[in-house]
Amino acid sequence: MSARQIAAVVGDLHLLTILAETRSFTQTARHLGISKASVSMRIKDLERAVGLSLVRRTTRSITLTQAGQQLVDDTRGSFARIEQSFSGARDLIGAPRGLVRVSAPVALGRQAIAPSLPAFLRQFPEIRLELDLSDRFVNLVQEGYDLAVRHATAIPESYVATVLCESKALLVASPDYLRRRGTPESPQDLARHECLLYLRDGGAPSWSFVRSLGRGRVEEVSVPVSGSFKANNSEVLRTAVTEGLGIALLPDFSAGTVSRGGPGDRVPSSRAGADAEPSRMVRVLSEWKPVGFFGERLYALRPWAPRAPRAAQCLIKHLSEVFAGGF
């Protein structure tokens, strides 16, 4: 193949590597800033140049043929190195610049990340940000995100993670609810309570807890829970808690400041109903640690690469400063 022929297909080969990651003509077009029709046309041009079908198209999915996958496997590393070298060269001059697409949980984004961004953008006027708030776990590569802020316990090998701060889940209720229904003294008591659940796929919901018994011994308990209200957002669940609807597991950033309770602690039996303090929450079963629900650390995650673009590095450093003190 001549140098002229290679030059003619290099761009289309790069497009094929992007399509292999996104498995979507629409996402590939968005990633490259071209139309979906252009993506389809360029793939057909590449297939004509190779003389083989490279992509299998169905109404539901996009997959590569054996020939297409071989081309991607052979060229992906070269394109990654070219991109890193080019980004590195640009980063050597001038201020950090470029678009950074970020995904973050709704409550965390609203309460902690978004308020800090005006100062960041004033400091780096040539950086552009797109902040997508969603409580679902996005696929950074397939959906074209540069960074995600997430709670996690284990990090996939395909991501580079920066710890922003420690985090924990809190079991909370309102004083009004506990006056009416009583205070749980053990995790097993939760089975008899109205539990406000985070809406997730899976089987019957349960909450797991662990507590120290001293001398390195621990006790672990898993309890089936149920309730009349579920939501996929911690701010919504927090509002339900403060309105006295039940007991909930909330991440610490969403729970805010709560009073510390204990197994035998009782909420004062003074004014209830309209005179109660609906905005106040207390911890329930505070000697038990909820496990396996929210991650124990807050991370900034980016797709694996030897070196991140300066704009992304600047944002990670900024977020590290924002969360340095924890919640």
N, C-alpha and C positions, 0 to 999 in steps of 0.2 A: 504494500500500500504506500503510495507516494506521500511526501510531506504535504502536498496540496490537499490530497484526499483526507489525510488525518486532520488537518486544520479545519476542514469542512464539517467534520462530525464530532469534534471535541466538545462543543457546546451541547450537542444532543446526548452525548455519552454522560455528561454531567447531569443533564436533566433526568436521564434514566436512573442514576444513583439516587437522586432526590425522590423519584417515584418509588424506588425500592424501599425507601424509609417511610414514606407517607402512605403508600398503598392507596392513593387517591389522586385523581387528575385535578380535582378542585383544590386540595391542599398543596399540591405541587405548583399549580398556577399561582396560588397566593404566596407561596414561599419565594417564587422567582419573580413575582410582579408582572406576570403575563396572563393572557386569557387562557381559559380551559381549552378553547379550540386550538390555540397555538401549541399547547402541550400535546394534544392528540395528533396534530399535523406533524410535529417534529418527531414524535415516536414513529409514525408511519414512514417518515423520511429515513430515519435510522434503520428501520427494518428493511427498507428497500436497499440501502447501502450494504447491509450485512447479508441480505438474501435469505433471512430467516425471521420467523415470528419471534418477538422478544417479550411480548406482554399478552397475557390472557385476560380478556375483559368479559365480565358478566354483569348482570344488573345489580349484583350485591357486592362484588369484590374485584380487586385488581391483584393479579399474581404475575410473577415472572416465569417465563419458560426456562428450560435448562440453559439455553444459549444466553438469554437475558441475564440470568443469575450469574453465569460465568463472566460476562462482561462487567457486571457490577462488582463482583469479587476482585477482579483483576485491576479495576481502575479506581475503586473507592478510596483506597489509601493515598493514591497520587493526588486526587482532587482535594482530599482533606489537607494534605501537606501544602498544596498550592494555596488553599484558602487561609491556612494558618500563617504562611509566609507573607501573603499579601496583607492580611490584617496586621501582622507584626510590623511590616514596613510602614503602613499608614499610621500605626500607633506611635511611631517614633517621632512624628512631627505634629505640632499643634496640640490643641485640646482634645480630650476624649470626645468622640462623636459617634452618631449612628443610632439606630432604633434598637431598643431592648424591650422584648415582649415578656411580661411577667404574669404568672398565675399565682393566686393566693386565696385562702379561705375567706368567705364573705365577712364574717365578724372580725377576724384578725385584720383584714385589709381595711375595713371601715374604721376600726378603732385605733390601730397602731401604724399601719403602713401609709395609708393615704394622707393623714395629717402631716407626715414627715416629708412628703415628696416636693412640695413647693420650694423648700429650702435646698433640696438636692438639685432641682432643675435650675434654680438661680445660680448655684455653684457651678453647674455644668450646662450652660445654655445650648451647647451643640448636641446634647444627648436628647433623644426623643423616647418617651415611655408609652407603652400600652399596658395598662393594668387590668387584667381580667379577673374578676372576683367570682369564684365558684368553689363549692365545697366538694366537687368531684375531683378525682385524681387524674390530671391530664397526662397524656403521653407527650413529653416535651418535643421529641424529634418529629413524630408523626403530625403533631398539630402546630409545629413551628414556633414553639416558645423557647426563649433563651434562658429563662430562669423560673423556678417555682419555689415558693415559700410554703413549707409543709411540716406538720408534725410527723415524726417517724421513729421507729425503733431500729429497723434494719434498712440499709440503703442498697438499692440494686447496683451491681458492678458497673452498669452502663452510665451511672451518674457520678459526678464529682460533688461532694457535699461539704458545706461549711456550717459548723454549728453556730447558731445565733444565740441560743440560750437554753437552759433547762426548762422543762415544762411538766405539768402534771394535771391529772383529772381530779375534780373535786365532786364529792357527793353532797348535794345541797337541797335545802327545802326552805320554805318561808315559816316564820314563827306561827303564822295563822294556821297553816296546814298542820303543823305538829301539835298545836293545841287541840285541833279537831280530831286528828287521827292517831295521836300518840307518837312518841319518838322511838324509832327502831333501836333495839339494844344489841342486835346481832345482824349479820347479813341475811340470815334466814328469814328475819322478820320482814324483809323487803317484799317477799312473795305475797304478803297480805296488804301491801300498800299500793297506792296509785303511782306508778312510775312513768315518767315522761321520757319517751324513748327517741333516740336518734334514728331517723329513717335510713335503713341500710338493707341491702340485699342479703339473703341468707335464711336460715331456719328460725326456729323459735328463739326469741331474744333471751340473753342471760347476761348478768354482770358478774365479773370475777374480782376477788379481793385477796390480799395477802397481808398478814401481820406478823411482826417479830415476836417470838416467844422467848428470846434471849439465848445466849450461848450458841448463836448461829442457827438456831432452829426457827422455822417459820410454819405458819398455818395458812393453807390455801382453801378458799371456798368459792364455788360458783353457784349462783342462784338464778333460777328462772324468774323473769320479771314481766309484768304486763301493765297496761294502762290504756286510758281512753284517748290519749293524744300522742301523736308522733310528728316530728318535723325533721327536715334535713339541714337545719340551720341552728347554731347554738344561741344566737340572739333571740330567736323565736322561743326556744326552750327556756331561756333565762326569763323572758317575760311571763311565760306560763308558770314558772316557779314563783316569781314574785307576786303573781296573782293568786297563789295558793292552790294551784291545780294538782300539785304532787311533788315527787322527789325526782331529781334529775342528776345525771352525770354531765358536768360541763368542763370544758378546758379552762385552765386558770385565767387565760387572757379574756375569756368571755364572762367568767363568773365575777371578776373584779374582787373587791374587798368583801369578805364574808366573816361573820363571827365564828369562832371555833367552838364546836360542840363536842360532846363525848357520849359514850354509851349510856351513861346515867343522867346526863344533863337534861334538864327540863326547861322548856320555854316558859317564862313567867305567865301566869294565868290571868293577867290583868286584861285590859281592853282588847277585844277581838273585833271581828267584823269591820265596819267602816272606820273604826278608830285605830285599827292595827296599822303597822308600818309595812305596807305592801312592797316597798322597794328594798327591804332588808332581807338578806338570806343568811342562814346559819349552816355550818357544816354538819353533816350527819355521819355517824360512825367514823369519827376522825382518826381513830387509832388503826383503822383498816385502810390499806392503800389499794385503790382501784388499779387493775392491771389489764393490759391487752385491749384497751379501748381507744385511747389517744396515745400517740407516740410520746416518749419521755424527753425528747429534745425537739427544738424547732430548728429546721435546717433551711439554708438556701441551696437549692439543687440546680445543677446545670448539666446538660449532656456532656458525656466524657469527651475531652480534647486535651492535648498537652498544655494548651494555653488558652485562656478565655480572652475575648476582646476586651479592650480597656474599658469600654462603656459598661460592660457587665461587671468587670472587676470593681469599678467605682461604685456601682449600685450595691454589690455584695458588701463592700467596706462600709457603706452608708448604713445598710441594714444591721450590720454587726454593731455599729455604734448605737443605733436606735434601740436594739434589744439587749445591750450590754448589761443593764440592770435587772433583766428578767421582767416578770409581771408582778 
